[in-house]
Amino acid sequence: MSAEFVRKLVEEGIPFVERCGIKLLASEPGKTRLEIPLEPNLNHIGTMYAGAQFTLGELPGGVLCMTSFDMTRYFPIVKEMTIQFLKPATTALTCEVSLSAEEIERIGSEAKANGKSEFTLSAELKNTEGEVVSVTTGHYQLRQRK
């Protein structure tokens, strides 16, 4: 998939993500970086809504699959996700996540042999000062299309 196609799919392909204003800042096999603005994601106390932070932490699993695997043969799903809120988010947030070449190879080989493969991603969501405001752990599965 071309970088522009992935960007459009991420930013415009899921209406909720588009409404949140999430932007794909960087994307290549094994690495992605996303950003979410504070507005329109404010909650009732003037900080970033928890669900918006969750979305930013969940999305990289799918993006990494799009850039690291053949999406005509596979698709990703999230099986479980947790988030720990460490401090109020009062600015835009960024999230950078990566998979090693060895992990990409393992996931691809397993999915080819078994029809699916599981992997885990942890992400730190950082404010504009570089402080970690929340941490997510996502358990994903790459599944073979039938």
Backbone torsions as a table, in degrees:
resi	resn	phi	psi	omega
1	MET	NA	137.7	178.1
2	SER	-71.3	156.3	-180.0
3	ALA	-60.4	-39.0	-179.9
4	GLU	-67.4	-38.9	178.3
5	PHE	-64.3	-43.9	178.3
6	VAL	-62.6	-44.4	179.7
7	ARG	-58.5	-48.3	-179.5
8	LYS	-63.6	-41.6	-180.0
9	LEU	-63.0	-43.9	-179.9
10	VAL	-67.7	-49.6	-173.0
11	GLU	-78.6	-27.6	-173.9
12	GLU	-124.8	-9.2	-173.3
13	GLY	-82.2	-18.3	178.9
14	ILE	-122.4	111.6	-174.6
15	PRO	-52.4	-40.3	179.9
16	PHE	-62.9	-43.5	178.8
17	VAL	-62.8	-41.6	178.4
18	GLU	-62.1	-43.2	178.8
19	ARG	-63.8	-31.8	177.9
20	CYS	-72.1	-22.0	179.7
21	GLY	81.5	22.4	179.6
22	ILE	-65.7	136.0	178.8
23	LYS	-119.2	138.6	174.7
24	LEU	-87.4	109.4	-176.1
25	LEU	-86.1	-33.6	-179.4
26	ALA	-155.0	143.9	180.0
27	SER	-158.1	127.2	175.7
28	GLU	-155.0	166.4	178.7
29	PRO	-53.1	123.8	176.9
30	GLY	83.9	0.1	-177.6
31	LYS	-153.0	136.9	175.6
32	THR	-148.6	152.7	178.1
33	ARG	-139.8	128.3	-178.5
34	LEU	-127.5	160.4	179.0
35	GLU	-138.5	145.2	175.5
36	ILE	-128.0	133.2	179.2
37	PRO	-78.0	158.1	176.7
38	LEU	-64.9	-47.8	175.9
39	GLU	-97.7	135.6	16.8
40	PRO	-96.6	30.4	-171.0
41	ASN	-103.2	25.2	179.4
42	LEU	-75.6	146.3	174.3
43	ASN	-100.8	-168.8	-175.7
44	HIS	-70.9	-11.2	178.8
45	ILE	-113.9	9.9	174.5
46	GLY	85.7	13.9	174.2
47	THR	-113.6	174.7	-177.8
48	MET	-70.6	134.1	179.1
49	TYR	-59.2	137.1	-177.9
50	ALA	-57.2	-40.3	-179.1
51	GLY	-65.4	-31.4	177.1
52	ALA	-68.0	-42.5	177.3
53	GLN	-63.4	-42.0	178.3
54	PHE	-58.1	-44.7	-179.7
55	THR	-61.6	-43.9	178.2
56	LEU	-61.4	-38.0	-180.0
57	GLY	-76.6	-23.5	-178.0
58	GLU	-86.4	-35.9	-173.0
59	LEU	-60.0	-36.0	-177.0
60	PRO	-57.8	-29.3	178.6
61	GLY	-59.9	-43.1	177.8
62	GLY	-70.0	-39.8	179.6
63	VAL	-62.8	-44.4	179.1
64	LEU	-61.6	-37.0	177.0
65	CYS	-65.1	-41.6	-179.8
66	MET	-62.3	-34.8	-176.6
67	THR	-93.2	-13.5	-174.4
68	SER	-111.0	-16.2	-175.8
69	PHE	-134.4	162.1	178.6
70	ASP	-79.0	105.1	-176.0
71	MET	-73.7	-7.4	171.6
72	THR	-77.8	-17.6	179.8
73	ARG	-107.5	-23.1	-174.0
74	TYR	-135.7	162.1	171.2
75	PHE	-145.9	149.3	-179.7
76	PRO	-97.4	151.2	168.8
77	ILE	-135.4	154.9	173.4
78	VAL	-99.2	129.3	-178.5
79	LYS	-95.4	-34.0	-177.4
80	GLU	-159.5	145.8	-178.7
81	MET	-146.2	135.9	173.5
82	THR	-127.2	154.0	177.2
83	ILE	-139.2	138.3	175.8
84	GLN	-117.3	121.3	179.6
85	PHE	-91.3	121.4	-175.3
86	LEU	-100.2	-34.4	178.4
87	LYS	-159.0	158.8	-179.5
88	PRO	-61.4	140.0	177.2
89	ALA	-94.2	112.3	-176.9
90	THR	-117.4	9.3	177.0
91	THR	-138.0	178.8	169.9
92	ALA	-59.1	156.6	179.0
93	LEU	-124.9	148.5	172.6
94	THR	-120.4	158.4	-179.2
95	CYS	-145.0	124.5	177.8
96	GLU	-123.5	129.1	-175.8
97	VAL	-135.8	146.5	178.6
98	SER	-142.7	158.3	172.5
99	LEU	-126.0	136.5	178.5
100	SER	-71.5	159.9	177.1
101	ALA	-59.5	-36.4	178.9
102	GLU	-66.3	-40.4	179.4
103	GLU	-69.0	-39.0	176.2
104	ILE	-61.1	-43.7	178.4
105	GLU	-62.1	-44.5	179.8
106	ARG	-61.1	-48.5	-178.5
107	ILE	-61.1	-46.8	-179.4
108	GLY	-63.0	-43.5	179.8
109	SER	-65.4	-42.9	178.8
110	GLU	-64.3	-44.2	-179.7
111	ALA	-64.1	-38.1	178.9
112	LYS	-67.0	-42.8	-177.4
113	ALA	-76.0	-37.6	-171.5
114	ASN	-113.7	-4.4	-178.0
115	GLY	85.4	-7.1	178.8
116	LYS	-165.9	159.4	176.9
117	SER	-152.1	140.2	-179.9
118	GLU	-103.6	148.2	175.9
119	PHE	-151.0	158.7	-177.7
120	THR	-121.2	139.0	176.1
121	LEU	-127.4	135.5	171.5
122	SER	-112.0	142.5	-178.3
123	ALA	-137.5	140.2	172.1
124	GLU	-102.7	124.6	175.7
125	LEU	-94.8	120.5	-173.0
126	LYS	-115.1	143.8	176.1
127	ASN	-80.4	-178.2	-175.8
128	THR	-68.5	-15.4	175.6
129	GLU	-90.3	0.2	179.8
130	GLY	85.4	7.4	178.8
131	GLU	-83.2	139.6	177.9
132	VAL	-77.7	121.1	179.5
133	VAL	-103.6	-24.0	175.6
134	SER	-156.0	158.2	-178.9
135	VAL	-131.1	132.2	177.7
136	THR	-116.0	152.3	171.0
137	THR	-131.4	120.6	-178.7
138	GLY	-118.4	135.2	174.6
139	HIS	-106.8	116.8	-173.9
140	TYR	-115.0	167.1	174.8
141	GLN	-140.0	131.9	171.6
142	LEU	-96.3	121.5	-177.0
143	ARG	-115.7	145.4	177.5
144	GLN	-79.3	135.6	176.0
145	ARG	-72.5	147.4	179.6
146	LYS	-102.3	NA	NA
